[in-house]
Amino acid sequence: MPAAHRPGLRVSAALTIPESELSWRFSRSSGPGGQGVNTADSRVELVWDAANSGVLSSLQRERLLDRLSGRLVDGVLTIAASEHRAQLRNRDAARERLAALVADALRPPGPARRPTKPTRGAKERRLTAKKQRTDVKRLRRPPTD
C-alpha cells in the first residue's frame, strides 16, 4: 500500500495522522486460513505513538492520553486486527478502528448533568411498592406459634 495513494489516516475534517507516524507489524493469524494458513502473515498490528505525535495540539494530546490511558503503553497505541484472511483487509480494519478510537477520544465532553430530585409521586410509588413486597414476603413465612 504505497503512501502516494494514502497520504495519511483521516480521523476527522481537522485531523489527519500522517503515514510517517504509523508503523505496521505482521504475524501469523490464529483464525481461518486454508492452504496458506501456516505461511501467510495476515495478522496486523498498527502502532501509533500518540504521546509524541506532531499533529496533535496540546489540548488534543492531553485529552487523548487521559481517555485512552488504559490502552496506551508509554504513550503508544497499538491496534491489532486478525478477523480477515487477507492481510490487506486486516490493514484496512486496523486503520478504521484506529480512526474511530481516536475520533471518539478527541470528542469534547457532553454537557454536565443537572441534578434533579425524585418527584413526590415517585417517592410514594416506591414506598407503596416496598410495602407490598414486604407483605408478600411476610405471608410466605411459616406461622409462628
N, C-alpha and C positions, 0 to 999 in steps of 0.2 A: 504494500500500500504506500505509494510514493507520497511525500509531503506536498508535492505540487498539486495533487488533487484535493488534499485536505490541509488547508493552511493552519488549522487548529481545531480544538474542540469547542464548539459554540455552546455555552452554558445558558446565556441569556442575551438579549439585544445589546447589553452593555459590557458583557464579559465573554471573552474567548481565550481559552487556555492554549498557548502555542504548542505545537508538536514537540518543540525542543525541550519542554518541561515534562513531557510524558515519556516514560520508558516502559518497555514490554519485557515480560519473561514468559517462556513457553515450557510446558512439561506435558507428560502423558496424562491423558484424562482417564478417569475411572469409570466412565459411562459407556454407552453403546458404541460399537465401532465397526465390526466386520473384519475383513482381512487385514486391514492396516492398523488394527487396534493397538498392537504392541510396538508399532514403529512410528506412528504419527503423533507429533506434539500438538495436540489440539486444545489442551487446557491453556488458558491465557490469564496472565496477571498484569494488570495495568497499574503502574506505580506513579504517583504524583506527589512531589514534595510541596505540600501546601504552606508550610511554615516559611519557606524561602522563595515562594513564588513571586515573580516580579509583576504580575498582572493584577494583584490584589491591593486595594488600598488598606491602610492600617485598620480602619473600621471593619472592612470585609474580612481581613485576616483574623482579627480578634474574635469576630462573631463565628467564623468558620472553625477556628481552633477550639472555641468554647463549646459549640454544639456538636462537634464531631470528636470530642476528646476521648470517647470510648473506643473509637475506631482507628485513631491515629497512633502510630508508633514513632516517637521522636519527630512529630510533625509530618510524617509521611503517610499518605492514604493509599491503601492497596485494595484493588477491586479484582476479584477472581471470577472467571466465567468458564464453565465447562459443560453447559447444558446442551450444546450442539455438537454434532460430529465433525463439523468443518471448523478449522481454525479461524477462517475469515468471519464466519457468523459469530463465533465467540468473541472476536475482537470488536465487532460492532455492538454486541450485547454489553461488553465491558465499558465501551465508550458511552453508550446510552445510560448505563447505570451510574457512571461517574458524573455525567452531566446532571442527571436528576438529583443525585445526592447533594452535589454542590449547590444547585439552584435552590433546593429545599433548605439547606443550611444557611444560605445567604438571605432568605426571605425575611423581611422585617417582622418583628413580633406583632401579634394581634393586639387589639385594644385590651386594656386591663379590665378584669371582671368587676362589675359593680355589685357590691354585696347587697343582698336582699334578705328580708325576713319572711318566714312562712306566714301565710295568712291565718286569721283566726279560725276560719272554717277548716283549713288543712290541719291545724293543731287538734281541733275537735274530732275530725275524722280519724286521725291517727290514734287518739286516746280511746275512741269508741272501738276501733278495731283491736286494740290491745286488750280491752276489757272482754270483748267477745272471745278472743283467743284464750284468755285466762279461764273463762267459764268452760270452754270446750275441754281444756286440759284438766280442770278440776273435776269434771264429770267422768273423765277416763280413769281417775284414781280408784283404787279399791276402797270400799266403805271402811270407815274406821269405827270400831266398837269400843 
